[in-house]
Amino acid sequence: MITAFILSALGGYLLGSVPFGLVLTRLAGLGDIRKIGSGNIGATNVLRTGRKDLALLTVLLDAFKAGIAALLAKHLVTNEAMMFCGYLTSVNTVAALIAGTCGVLGHNFPVWLRFKGGKGVASAFGFILALSPVVAGCAFLTWIACAVVTRYSSLSAILAAAALPLYAYFYTSPVYAVFYTAIALLVLVRHHANIARLIKGQESKISFKKK
């Protein structure tokens, strides 16, 4: 069981570490994405290049890597029953949650980029979508509603993350809620600079115009 958890963590982290935003923009001849906008490698910063197609592809690939890590662990690890934090679950469920969480960590702190990565919003969404579609749907609707009203991508992500543990508690088991709470905290911590800019009224809004 311990071996399965370690392999799930390692596999998830390595998959999550693939910097698709950086790879795609370099292949498109747009240079280093880390030198424009927020300096991150996520889809929001890719969108600032004016390439909507690359931004969409980045979202899909970033979401795919954490989600596939979770699904692989879910199907490859035994479904033997176990106790986790006082709740009955299965080994493959915990392994999947570990793999997905580490996939998001890998995106945030990729070994290939000296641990300087994105903020993990797309990866977190893909991970949660793979294991808990209803929770992911609620979080997505929260993001959409906030984005339409405020046009702040960062604020939308922050509010969706803050609501995530509540959605997880009501629509999944407490075991899922434990890991999703960790994901929510990670998203909030990674947006600390955005929070400071929002307070100062200096945060940039979502724009679909080419620069």
N, CA, C and O of each residue as an XYZ file, in Angstrom:
844
protein
N       0.828     -1.206      0.000
C       0.000      0.000      0.000
C       0.866      1.260      0.000
O       0.612      2.196     -0.758
N       1.891      1.276      0.857
C       2.786      2.429      0.919
C       3.495      2.621     -0.415
O       3.654      3.745     -0.889
N       3.921      1.505     -1.016
C       4.592      1.576     -2.318
C       3.669      2.172     -3.365
O       4.095      2.989     -4.181
N       2.408      1.768     -3.346
C       1.427      2.289     -4.306
C       1.255      3.787     -4.130
O       1.144      4.519     -5.113
N       1.234      4.246     -2.892
C       1.082      5.676     -2.624
C       2.306      6.456     -3.089
O       2.175      7.544     -3.649
N       3.488      5.907     -2.861
C       4.728      6.585     -3.272
C       4.802      6.683     -4.798
O       5.133      7.735     -5.346
N       4.491      5.576     -5.474
C       4.526      5.579     -6.941
C       3.468      6.523     -7.511
O       3.708      7.197     -8.513
N       2.312      6.569     -6.878
C       1.250      7.481     -7.327
C       1.691      8.931     -7.172
O       1.448      9.760     -8.049
N       2.339      9.227     -6.055
C       2.820     10.584     -5.814
C       3.892     10.971     -6.820
O       3.856     12.069     -7.375
N       4.837     10.086     -7.056
C       5.936     10.361     -7.975
C       5.436     10.502     -9.412
O       5.803     11.442    -10.118
N       4.589      9.553     -9.838
C       4.052      9.604    -11.194
C       3.210     10.843    -11.421
O       3.312     11.490    -12.463
N       2.378     11.173    -10.446
C       1.547     12.364    -10.559
C       2.380     13.626    -10.642
O       2.088     14.518    -11.440
N       3.418     13.706     -9.819
C       4.267     14.903     -9.816
C       4.988     15.070    -11.154
O       5.037     16.176    -11.691
N       5.543     13.995    -11.694
C       6.285     14.090    -12.952
C       5.370     14.480    -14.111
O       5.759     15.278    -14.964
N       4.164     13.926    -14.147
C       3.210     14.311    -15.189
C       2.810     15.783    -15.034
O       2.721     16.525    -16.012
N       2.575     16.176    -13.805
C       2.183     17.546    -13.555
C       3.274     18.550    -13.847
O       2.990     19.724    -14.081
N       4.507     18.110    -13.838
C       5.641     19.014    -14.052
C       5.847     19.413    -15.511
O       6.619     20.330    -15.791
N       5.177     18.747    -16.438
C       5.343     19.091    -17.856
C       4.757     20.483    -18.108
O       3.549     20.664    -17.954
N       5.578     21.477    -18.491
C       5.115     22.866    -18.657
C       4.536     23.131    -20.043
O       5.205     23.731    -20.885
N       3.317     22.698    -20.290
C       2.729     22.802    -21.621
C       2.622     24.242    -22.120
O       2.845     24.496    -23.303
N       2.283     25.189    -21.239
C       2.176     26.580    -21.663
C       3.489     27.096    -22.228
O       3.507     27.772    -23.256
N       4.577     26.779    -21.563
C       5.900     27.198    -22.014
C       6.295     26.500    -23.308
O       6.821     27.129    -24.226
N       6.040     25.200    -23.375
C       6.391     24.416    -24.561
C       5.635     24.905    -25.793
O       6.226     25.089    -26.857
N       4.329     25.116    -25.645
C       3.501     25.518    -26.786
C       3.878     26.903    -27.313
O       3.975     27.098    -28.524
N       4.089     27.860    -26.416
C       4.427     29.211    -26.866
C       5.805     29.260    -27.518
O       6.022     30.029    -28.454
N       6.725     28.454    -27.037
C       8.047     28.414    -27.664
C       7.975     27.768    -29.035
O       8.625     28.228    -29.974
N       7.186     26.700    -29.161
C       7.028     26.053    -30.459
C       6.345     26.983    -31.458
O       6.580     26.886    -32.662
N       5.501     27.883    -30.957
C       4.797     28.829    -31.825
C       5.645     30.059    -32.142
O       5.201     30.957    -32.858
N       6.855     30.096    -31.612
C       7.750     31.218    -31.886
C       7.431     32.475    -31.100
O       7.780     33.577    -31.523
N       6.770     32.322    -29.956
C       6.379     33.473    -29.148
C       7.353     33.751    -28.002
O       7.127     34.642    -27.183
N       8.411     32.997    -27.959
C       9.424     33.237    -26.940
C       9.068     32.618    -25.598
O       8.281     31.675    -25.518
N       9.657     33.164    -24.557
C       9.489     32.652    -23.204
C       8.280     33.313    -22.554
O       8.290     34.518    -22.304
N       7.242     32.533    -22.281
C       6.006     33.039    -21.695
C       6.243     33.653    -20.328
O       5.454     34.479    -19.871
N       7.320     33.257    -19.675
C       7.615     33.764    -18.329
C       8.097     35.212    -18.342
O       8.245     35.821    -17.283
N       8.342     35.770    -19.523
C       8.848     37.143    -19.624
C       7.766     38.166    -19.965
O       8.062     39.340    -20.189
N       6.500     37.710    -20.004
C       5.402     38.649    -20.287
C       4.329     38.517    -19.215
O       4.296     37.542    -18.465
N       3.459     39.509    -19.156
C       2.320     39.456    -18.241
C       2.703     39.156    -16.815
O       3.555     39.823    -16.228
N       2.050     38.124    -16.254
C       2.286     37.743    -14.864
C       3.553     36.929    -14.684
O       4.018     36.726    -13.563
N       4.117     36.458    -15.810
C       5.318     35.633    -15.726
C       5.040     34.172    -15.471
O       5.975     33.382    -15.336
N       3.760     33.788    -15.403
C       3.405     32.391    -15.164
C       3.310     31.620    -16.478
O       3.323     32.206    -17.561
N       3.214     30.287    -16.362
C       3.174     29.442    -17.554
C       1.775     28.906    -17.827
O       1.602     28.034    -18.679
N       0.772     29.420    -17.111
C      -0.593     28.946    -17.275
C      -1.319     29.563    -18.445
O      -0.781     30.423    -19.142
N      -2.563     29.115    -18.660
C      -3.354     29.532    -19.825
C      -3.687     31.015    -19.824
O      -3.730     31.636    -20.886
N      -3.926     31.596    -18.647
C      -4.266     33.024    -18.589
C      -3.135     33.873    -19.155
O      -3.369     34.842    -19.879
N      -1.910     33.496    -18.815
C      -0.771     34.256    -19.333
C      -0.533     33.966    -20.812
O      -0.103     34.848    -21.555
N      -0.809     32.741    -21.242
C      -0.704     32.411    -22.664
C      -1.703     33.255    -23.458
O      -1.403     33.692    -24.569
N      -2.887     33.484    -22.889
C      -3.907     34.294    -23.549
C      -3.415     35.718    -23.783
O      -3.846     36.377    -24.730
N      -2.528     36.189    -22.938
C      -2.000     37.553    -23.081
C      -1.115     37.714    -24.318
O      -0.771     38.835    -24.692
N      -0.749     36.605    -24.952
C      -0.001     36.687    -26.203
C      -0.930     36.970    -27.368
O      -0.473     37.294    -28.464
N      -2.243     36.850    -27.138
C      -3.211     37.040    -28.204
C      -3.570     35.752    -28.917
O      -4.393     35.766    -29.832
N      -2.971     34.637    -28.518
C      -3.234     33.340    -29.152
C      -4.271     32.570    -28.339
O      -3.930     31.850    -27.401
N      -5.542     32.731    -28.713
C      -6.616     32.039    -28.007
C      -6.503     30.530    -28.165
O      -6.819     29.774    -27.246
N      -6.045     30.093    -29.355
C      -5.935     28.665    -29.601
C      -4.910     28.017    -28.684
O      -5.134     26.930    -28.153
N      -3.784     28.695    -28.503
C      -2.747     28.161    -27.617
C      -3.204     28.181    -26.160
O      -2.884     27.279    -25.387
N      -3.952     29.215    -25.796
C      -4.463     29.304    -24.431
C      -5.426     28.154    -24.148
O      -5.377     27.542    -23.081
N      -6.305     27.866    -25.117
C      -7.252     26.770    -24.958
C      -6.525     25.433    -24.874
O      -6.843     24.595    -24.029
N      -5.556     25.241    -25.749
C      -4.797     23.989    -25.742
C      -4.022     23.827    -24.437
O      -3.899     22.720    -23.914
N      -3.505     24.931    -23.919
C      -2.796     24.889    -22.642
C      -3.719     24.458    -21.521
O      -3.347     23.637    -20.682
N      -4.938     25.015    -21.504
C      -5.924     24.632    -20.492
C      -6.199     23.132    -20.548
O      -6.203     22.450    -19.523
N      -6.426     22.634    -21.758
C      -6.772     21.221    -21.928
C      -5.625     20.308    -21.501
O      -5.843     19.310    -20.815
N      -4.408     20.651    -21.910
C      -3.258     19.817    -21.576
C      -2.910     19.893    -20.092
O      -2.568     18.884    -19.475
N      -3.000     21.100    -19.521
C      -2.721     21.245    -18.098
C      -3.746     20.490    -17.261
O      -3.402     19.874    -16.252
N      -5.000     20.543    -17.684
C      -6.041     19.813    -16.973
C      -5.870     18.314    -17.161
O      -6.090     17.530    -16.237
N      -5.478     17.928    -18.363
C      -5.336     16.510    -18.698
C      -4.280     15.821    -17.845
O      -4.481     14.686    -17.414
N      -3.156     16.491    -17.593
C      -2.036     15.801    -16.953
C      -2.335     15.386    -15.505
O      -1.966     14.284    -15.099
N      -2.988     16.237    -14.733
C      -3.315     15.862    -13.354
C      -4.474     14.873    -13.324
O      -4.502     13.953    -12.507
N      -5.436     15.079    -14.233
C      -6.578     14.182    -14.293
C      -6.193     12.768    -14.702
O      -6.678     11.794    -14.126
N      -5.325     12.659    -15.689
C      -4.915     11.321    -16.139
C      -4.075     10.621    -15.091
O      -4.129      9.398    -14.965
N      -3.299     11.388    -14.337
C      -2.519     10.799    -13.246
C      -3.444     10.181    -12.207
O      -3.200      9.079    -11.717
N      -4.514     10.907    -11.878
C      -5.479     10.404    -10.904
C      -6.206      9.164    -11.422
O      -6.397      8.199    -10.682
N      -6.607      9.191    -12.687
C      -7.334      8.050    -13.263
C      -6.456      6.812    -13.382
O      -6.914      5.692    -13.156
N      -5.192      7.020    -13.739
C      -4.266      5.885    -13.823
C      -4.109      5.204    -12.466
O      -4.158      3.978    -12.362
N      -3.920      6.014    -11.435
C      -3.786      5.458    -10.091
C      -5.078      4.747     -9.664
O      -5.046      3.687     -9.038
N      -6.200      5.354    -10.017
C      -7.494      4.789     -9.652
C      -7.687      3.397    -10.231
O      -8.251      2.519     -9.577
N      -7.213      3.193    -11.469
C      -7.445      1.928    -12.151
C      -6.307      0.908    -11.992
O      -6.518     -0.292    -12.167
N      -5.119      1.385    -11.664
C      -3.975      0.479    -11.552
C      -3.725     -0.034    -10.135
O      -3.108     -1.083     -9.948
N      -4.198      0.700     -9.155
C      -3.980      0.325     -7.749
C      -5.171     -0.494     -7.254
O      -6.306     -0.288     -7.685
N      -4.896     -1.416     -6.352
C      -5.950     -2.271     -5.805
C      -7.039     -1.465     -5.116
O      -6.785     -0.404     -4.547
N      -8.264     -1.993     -5.180
C      -9.395     -1.305     -4.546
C      -9.700     -1.875     -3.164
O     -10.842     -1.841     -2.705
N      -8.688     -2.387     -2.522
C      -8.834     -2.937     -1.174
C      -9.286     -1.847     -0.196
O      -8.824     -0.708     -0.266
N     -10.195     -2.211      0.716
C     -10.722     -1.246      1.682
C      -9.650     -0.827      2.686
O      -8.772     -1.617      3.035
N      -9.730      0.418      3.143
C      -8.813      0.936      4.154
C      -9.482      2.098      4.885
O     -10.500      2.625      4.437
N      -8.898      2.487      6.008
C      -9.373      3.632      6.765
C      -8.438      4.810      6.519
O      -7.217      4.657      6.512
N      -9.024      5.986      6.317
C      -8.230      7.204      6.114
C      -8.887      8.334      6.884
O     -10.040      8.684      6.633
N      -8.139      8.903      7.828
C      -8.667      9.996      8.670
C      -9.969      9.598      9.359
O     -10.854     10.426      9.570
N     -10.068      8.328      9.703
C     -11.243      7.857     10.420
C     -12.423      7.500      9.545
O     -13.498      7.198     10.062
N     -12.253      7.525      8.224
C     -13.343      7.215      7.297
C     -12.979      6.021      6.419
O     -11.830      5.866      6.007
N     -13.966      5.186      6.141
C     -13.753      4.018      5.296
C     -13.659      4.433      3.835
O     -14.518      5.157      3.331
N     -12.623      3.976      3.164
C     -12.442      4.271      1.746
C     -11.691      3.095      1.125
O     -11.754      1.985      1.654
N     -10.996      3.308      0.035
C     -10.230      2.232     -0.607
C      -8.836      2.727     -0.945
O      -8.594      3.930     -1.046
N      -7.926      1.780     -1.119
C      -6.531      2.118     -1.409
C      -6.420      2.871     -2.730
O      -5.674      3.845     -2.832
N      -7.167      2.415     -3.751
C      -7.048      3.084     -5.048
C      -7.655      4.491     -5.040
O      -7.219      5.357     -5.800
N      -8.646      4.721     -4.197
C      -9.208      6.068     -4.073
C      -8.170      7.029     -3.488
O      -7.974      8.130     -4.001
N      -7.515      6.603     -2.421
C      -6.482      7.437     -1.802
C      -5.305      7.634     -2.757
O      -4.748      8.727     -2.847
N      -4.931      6.568     -3.468
C      -3.834      6.668     -4.433
C      -4.169      7.667     -5.532
O      -3.317      8.456     -5.942
N      -5.411      7.632     -6.009
C      -5.839      8.565     -7.049
C      -5.807     10.004     -6.547
O      -5.379     10.908     -7.266
N      -6.257     10.212     -5.323
C      -6.237     11.550     -4.741
C      -4.807     12.047     -4.535
O      -4.522     13.230     -4.727
N      -3.924     11.156     -4.149
C      -2.509     11.511     -3.987
C      -1.904     11.870     -5.335
O      -1.215     12.882     -5.460
N      -2.160     11.041     -6.347
C      -1.595     11.278     -7.682
C      -2.070     12.605     -8.254
O      -1.276     13.376     -8.792
N      -3.362     12.868     -8.136
C      -3.901     14.121     -8.661
C      -3.370     15.334     -7.923
O      -3.018     16.340     -8.539
N      -3.313     15.238     -6.615
C      -2.777     16.340     -5.814
C      -1.324     16.607     -6.162
O      -0.919     17.761     -6.296
N      -0.542     15.560     -6.307
C       0.868     15.727     -6.676
C       1.011     16.231     -8.109
O       1.987     16.904     -8.440
N       0.035     15.905     -8.960
C       0.046     16.442    -10.314
C      -0.109     17.954    -10.300
O       0.553     18.664    -11.057
N      -0.990     18.440     -9.432
C      -1.171     19.887     -9.288
C       0.083     20.519     -8.687
O       0.498     21.599     -9.104
N       0.678     19.852     -7.717
C       1.935     20.333     -7.132
C       3.023     20.412     -8.189
O       3.814     21.355     -8.216
N       3.055     19.402     -9.066
C       4.048     19.391    -10.135
C       3.891     20.562    -11.069
O       4.883     21.124    -11.533
N       2.654     20.940    -11.355
C       2.420     22.094    -12.214
C       2.870     23.385    -11.526
O       3.433     24.277    -12.161
N       2.616     23.465    -10.245
C       3.004     24.649     -9.487
C       4.514     24.741     -9.275
O       5.096     25.825     -9.306
N       5.128     23.591     -9.061
C       6.565     23.560     -8.756
C       7.264     22.501     -9.615
O       7.724     21.486     -9.092
N       7.346     22.732    -10.932
C       7.931     21.731    -11.838
C       9.445     21.596    -11.682
O      10.176     22.585    -11.635
N       9.879     20.373    -11.604
C      11.315     20.115    -11.435
C      12.104     20.610    -12.640
O      13.271     20.976    -12.505
N      11.474     20.626    -13.829
C      12.163     21.022    -15.055
C      12.411     22.534    -15.118
O      13.267     22.983    -15.880
N      11.678     23.319    -14.334
C      11.787     24.782    -14.383
C      12.248     25.354    -13.044
O      11.871     26.460    -12.658
N      13.068     24.576    -12.351
C      13.593     24.998    -11.049
C      12.472     25.346    -10.077
O      12.576     26.281     -9.283
N      11.400     24.565    -10.165
C      10.265     24.656     -9.254
C       9.498     25.981     -9.351
O       8.856     26.411     -8.392
N       9.575     26.619    -10.523
C       8.827     27.854    -10.754
C       7.802     27.608    -11.861
O       8.126     27.695    -13.045
N       6.578     27.305    -11.470
C       5.554     26.957    -12.450
C       4.345     27.852    -12.407
O       4.433     29.019    -12.024
N       3.199     27.297    -12.808
C       1.957     28.054    -12.849
C       1.238     28.023    -11.519
O       1.815     27.662    -10.494
N      -0.024     28.406    -11.546
C      -0.800     28.474    -10.310
C      -1.720     27.278    -10.115
O      -2.389     27.169     -9.088
N      -1.756     26.382    -11.094
C      -2.425     25.108    -10.912
C      -3.935     25.094    -10.999
O      -4.555     24.101    -10.618
N      -4.557     26.169    -11.493
C      -6.018     26.202    -11.533
C      -6.565     25.176    -12.527
O      -7.462     24.402    -12.191
N      -6.028     25.168    -13.745
C      -6.495     24.207    -14.755
C      -6.184     22.771    -14.330
O      -7.010     21.875    -14.501
N      -5.001     22.563    -13.781
C      -4.628     21.225    -13.333
C      -5.526     20.759    -12.193
O      -5.932     19.598    -12.150
N      -5.831     21.664    -11.275
C      -6.720     21.323    -10.168
C      -8.110     20.970    -10.688
O      -8.735     20.020    -10.216
N      -8.593     21.746    -11.671
C      -9.913     21.478    -12.230
C      -9.951     20.113    -12.913
O     -10.893     19.345    -12.718
N      -8.922     19.809    -13.716
C      -8.888     18.527    -14.407
C      -8.813     17.352    -13.453
O      -9.447     16.319    -13.669
N      -8.042     17.518    -12.411
C      -7.917     16.483    -11.382
C      -9.268     16.208    -10.724
O      -9.685     15.058    -10.590
N      -9.939     17.278    -10.319
C     -11.228     17.129     -9.644
C     -12.301     16.622    -10.612
O     -13.154     15.819    -10.235
N     -12.252     17.094    -11.858
C     -13.206     16.627    -12.864
C     -13.088     15.127    -13.091
O     -14.094     14.443    -13.279
N     -11.863     14.616    -13.074
C     -11.630     13.188    -13.318
C     -12.247     12.313    -12.228
O     -12.738     11.220    -12.506
N     -12.219     12.797    -10.993
C     -12.697     11.979     -9.880
C     -14.068     12.397     -9.348
O     -14.817     11.565     -8.836
N     -14.394     13.683     -9.470
C     -15.644     14.198     -8.899
C     -16.274     15.219     -9.851
O     -16.164     16.422     -9.613
N     -16.923     14.769    -10.914
C     -17.487     15.679    -11.917
C     -18.457     16.714    -11.352
O     -18.462     17.863    -11.793
N     -19.271     16.318    -10.386
C     -20.246     17.263     -9.819
C     -19.529     18.394     -9.085
O     -19.896     19.560     -9.233
N     -18.522     18.061     -8.305
C     -17.748     19.075     -7.580
C     -17.050     20.003     -8.569
O     -17.046     21.222     -8.393
N     -16.463     19.418     -9.608
C     -15.796     20.229    -10.628
C     -16.781     21.153    -11.320
O     -16.464     22.309    -11.599
N     -17.977     20.645    -11.597
C     -18.997     21.463    -12.247
C     -19.410     22.646    -11.386
O     -19.586     23.753    -11.893
N     -19.565     22.419    -10.090
C     -19.928     23.507     -9.181
C     -18.820     24.560     -9.128
O     -19.090     25.761     -9.139
N     -17.576     24.096     -9.070
C     -16.445     25.026     -9.027
C     -16.351     25.824    -10.325
O     -16.062     27.020    -10.307
N     -16.596     25.155    -11.443
C     -16.535     25.824    -12.747
C     -17.619     26.894    -12.873
O     -17.361     27.991    -13.367
N     -18.821     26.574    -12.428
C     -19.909     27.547    -12.476
C     -19.598     28.752    -11.588
O     -19.942     29.886    -11.921
N     -18.951     28.495    -10.466
C     -18.538     29.590     -9.581
C     -17.536     30.483    -10.292
O     -17.631     31.708    -10.222
N     -16.568     29.866    -10.982
C     -15.555     30.636    -11.715
C     -16.210     31.457    -12.834
O     -15.911     32.641    -12.995
N     -17.098     30.829    -13.599
C     -17.760     31.508    -14.710
C     -18.572     32.703    -14.219
O     -18.491     33.792    -14.787
N     -19.346     32.496    -13.172
C     -20.195     33.564    -12.655
C     -19.359     34.766    -12.217
O     -19.700     35.912    -12.509
N     -18.269     34.490    -11.519
C     -17.407     35.575    -11.048
C     -16.679     36.241    -12.213
O     -16.529     37.462    -12.235
N     -16.228     35.446    -13.176
C     -15.490     35.990    -14.318
C     -16.376     36.910    -15.164
O     -15.928     37.957    -15.632
N     -17.620     36.512    -15.353
C     -18.554     37.326    -16.144
C     -18.842     38.655    -15.454
O     -18.911     39.703    -16.096
N     -19.008     38.591    -14.140
C     -19.365     39.796    -13.384
C     -18.165     40.725    -13.201
O     -18.283     41.937    -13.378
N     -17.004     40.152    -12.844
C     -15.852     40.994    -12.479
C     -14.778     41.086    -13.547
O     -14.018     42.054    -13.579
N     -14.704     40.068    -14.441
C     -13.654     39.957    -15.453
C     -12.264     39.780    -14.845
O     -11.255     40.002    -15.513
N     -12.220     39.381    -13.584
C     -10.954     39.076    -12.924
C     -10.766     37.556    -12.894
O     -11.498     36.852    -12.198
N      -9.795     37.058    -13.641
C      -9.520     35.622    -13.643
C      -9.044     35.167    -12.268
O      -9.457     34.115    -11.780
N      -8.187     35.949    -11.654
C      -7.622     35.573    -10.358
C      -8.697     35.516     -9.274
O      -8.739     34.567     -8.492
N      -9.556     36.520     -9.225
C     -10.620     36.539     -8.218
C     -11.585     35.377     -8.423
O     -12.073     34.786     -7.459
N     -11.855     35.056     -9.674
C     -12.736     33.926     -9.985
C     -12.136     32.628     -9.467
O     -12.839     31.804     -8.882
N     -10.834     32.447     -9.682
C     -10.152     31.237     -9.213
C     -10.133     31.169     -7.693
O     -10.319     30.101     -7.111
N      -9.910     32.307     -7.056
C      -9.859     32.364     -5.594
C     -11.201     31.985     -4.984
O     -11.254     31.205     -4.033
N     -12.281     32.530     -5.523
C     -13.615     32.234     -4.998
C     -14.014     30.786     -5.260
O     -14.625     30.139     -4.408
N     -13.668     30.285     -6.434
C     -13.975     28.884     -6.748
C     -13.208     27.951     -5.815
O     -13.752     26.951     -5.346
N     -11.941     28.280     -5.545
C     -11.122     27.470     -4.647
C     -11.666     27.521     -3.222
O     -11.710     26.502     -2.533
N     -12.077     28.703     -2.785
C     -12.606     28.855     -1.430
C     -13.876     28.029     -1.224
O     -14.135     27.537     -0.125
N     -14.665     27.883     -2.291
C     -15.908     27.119     -2.190
C     -15.692     25.615     -2.369
O     -16.577     24.817     -2.063
N     -14.533     25.240     -2.856
C     -14.259     23.840     -3.190
C     -14.438     22.875     -2.017
O     -15.103     21.853     -2.184
N     -13.868     23.156     -0.824
C     -14.060     22.218      0.289
C     -15.525     22.007      0.642
O     -15.924     20.905      1.019
N     -16.326     23.058      0.520
C     -17.752     22.945      0.820
C     -18.445     22.045     -0.191
O     -19.241     21.186      0.188
N     -18.154     22.233     -1.467
C     -18.724     21.368     -2.495
C     -18.294     19.912     -2.274
O     -19.098     18.988     -2.399
N     -17.018     19.729     -1.946
C     -16.495     18.381     -1.743
C     -17.176     17.693     -0.564
O     -17.464     16.498     -0.612
N     -17.425     18.449      0.479
C     -18.049     17.879      1.675
C     -19.458     17.374      1.377
O     -19.851     16.310      1.856
N     -20.214     18.128      0.593
C     -21.612     17.778      0.333
C     -21.790     16.760     -0.792
O     -22.753     15.993     -0.782
N     -20.867     16.746     -1.766
C     -21.070     15.896     -2.941
C     -20.131     14.691     -3.028
O     -20.305     13.832     -3.892
N     -19.140     14.623     -2.140
C     -18.264     13.452     -2.105
C     -18.140     12.994     -0.665
O     -18.977     13.327      0.173
N     -17.100     12.232     -0.378
C     -16.872     11.794      0.999
C     -15.875     12.717      1.689
O     -15.181     13.474      1.010
N     -15.782     12.676      3.016
C     -14.806     13.498      3.733
C     -13.362     13.241      3.292
O     -12.508     14.119      3.413
N     -13.093     12.044      2.783
C     -11.743     11.723      2.307
C     -11.382     12.627      1.132
O     -10.278     13.170      1.077
N     -12.300     12.784      0.206
C     -12.083     13.689     -0.921
C     -11.936     15.128     -0.426
O     -11.095     15.882     -0.915
N     -12.763     15.494      0.546
C     -12.741     16.859      1.060
C     -11.382     17.218      1.658
O     -10.951     18.368      1.573
N     -10.709     16.248      2.259
C      -9.381     16.494      2.837
C      -8.403     16.923      1.750
O      -7.698     17.920      1.906
N      -8.359     16.181      0.659
C      -7.421     16.490     -0.419
C      -7.840     17.754     -1.180
O      -6.991     18.549     -1.585
N      -9.130     17.932     -1.368
C      -9.595     19.120     -2.083
C      -9.372     20.386     -1.264
O      -9.184     21.465     -1.825
N      -9.392     20.259      0.050
C      -9.055     21.391      0.904
C      -7.593     21.779      0.712
O      -7.253     22.960      0.658
N      -6.734     20.763      0.611
C      -5.313     21.022      0.368
C      -5.114     21.719     -0.974
O      -4.293     22.630     -1.086
N      -5.863     21.294     -1.991
C      -5.792     21.929     -3.305
C      -6.261     23.379     -3.229
O      -5.648     24.271     -3.817
N      -7.343     23.605     -2.505
C      -7.879     24.960     -2.357
C      -6.864     25.876     -1.678
O      -6.670     27.014     -2.105
N      -6.228     25.389     -0.641
C      -5.222     26.182      0.065
C      -4.036     26.492     -0.835
O      -3.485     27.592     -0.796
N      -3.645     25.510     -1.651
C      -2.541     25.723     -2.574
C      -2.875     26.817     -3.584
O      -2.048     27.684     -3.866
N      -4.085     26.772     -4.123
C      -4.515     27.801     -5.082
C      -4.510     29.173     -4.431
O      -4.054     30.146     -5.033
N      -5.010     29.259     -3.216
C      -5.049     30.539     -2.518
C      -3.650     31.088     -2.249
O      -3.390     32.277     -2.435
N      -2.755     30.207     -1.811
C      -1.378     30.632     -1.537
C      -0.696     31.103     -2.812
O       0.028     32.099     -2.800
N      -0.923     30.394     -3.907
C      -0.283     30.749     -5.168
C      -0.828     32.046     -5.753
O      -0.223     32.632     -6.651
N      -1.959     32.487     -5.248
C      -2.546     33.741     -5.731
C      -2.311     34.897     -4.753
O      -3.021     35.901     -4.802
N      -1.332     34.762     -3.878
C      -1.115     35.803     -2.871
C      -0.796     37.158     -3.510
O      -1.248     38.198     -3.031
N      -0.012     37.137     -4.597
C       0.315     38.401     -5.271
C      -0.923     39.006     -5.923
O      -1.099     40.225     -5.923
N      -1.779     38.153     -6.476
C      -3.019     38.637     -7.091
C      -3.941     39.247     -6.040
O      -4.596     40.260     -6.285
N      -3.982     38.622     -4.877
C      -4.820     39.140     -3.797
C      -4.354     40.541     -3.406
O      -5.167     41.438     -3.183
N      -3.041     40.716     -3.327
C      -2.492     42.031     -2.985
C      -2.852     43.067     -4.048
O      -3.196     44.203     -3.722
N      -2.770     42.669     -5.330
C      -3.114     43.604     -6.409
C      -4.608     43.915     -6.439
O      -5.008     45.038     -6.747
N      -5.428     42.918     -6.119
C      -6.873     43.142     -6.071
C      -7.222     44.161     -4.986
O      -8.064     45.035     -5.194
N      -6.581     44.043     -3.850
C      -6.829     44.971     -2.754
C      -6.433     46.387     -3.148
O      -7.097     47.353     -2.774
N      -5.345     46.503     -3.905
C      -4.853     47.818     -4.328
C      -5.569     48.339     -5.584
O      -5.369     49.485     -5.987
N      -6.409     47.482     -6.201
C      -7.093     47.874     -7.425
C      -6.187     47.880     -8.636
O      -6.438     48.603     -9.599
N      -5.126     47.072     -8.595
C      -4.130     47.051     -9.663
C      -4.139     45.763    -10.474
O      -3.302     45.583    -11.358
N      -5.065     44.876    -10.188
C      -5.103     43.600    -10.897
C      -5.674     43.782    -12.304
O      -6.662     44.490    -12.500
N      -5.034     43.130    -13.276
C      -5.497     43.227    -14.659
C      -6.722     42.343    -14.873
O      -6.880     41.309    -14.225
N      -7.588     42.771    -15.794
C      -8.809     42.019    -16.076
C      -8.614     41.132    -17.303
O      -7.669     41.309    -18.072
N      -9.519     40.183    -17.468
C      -9.463     39.294    -18.623
C      -9.686     40.087    -19.892
O     -10.633     40.869    -19.980
N      -8.822     39.892    -20.880
C      -8.946     40.598    -22.168
C      -8.762     39.601    -23.295
O      -7.886     38.738    -23.238
N      -9.586     39.723    -24.312
C      -9.496     38.840    -25.468
C      -8.966     39.578    -26.700
O      -9.077     39.094    -27.826
N      -8.390     40.753    -26.464
C      -7.831     41.524    -27.550
C      -6.355     41.200    -27.725
O      -5.644     40.992    -26.743
N      -5.897     41.157    -28.956
C      -4.496     40.913    -29.224
C      -3.682     42.148    -28.839
O      -4.081     43.288    -29.074
N      -2.525     41.870    -28.237
C      -1.635     42.972    -27.858
C      -0.658     43.248    -28.970
O       0.179     44.142    -28.849
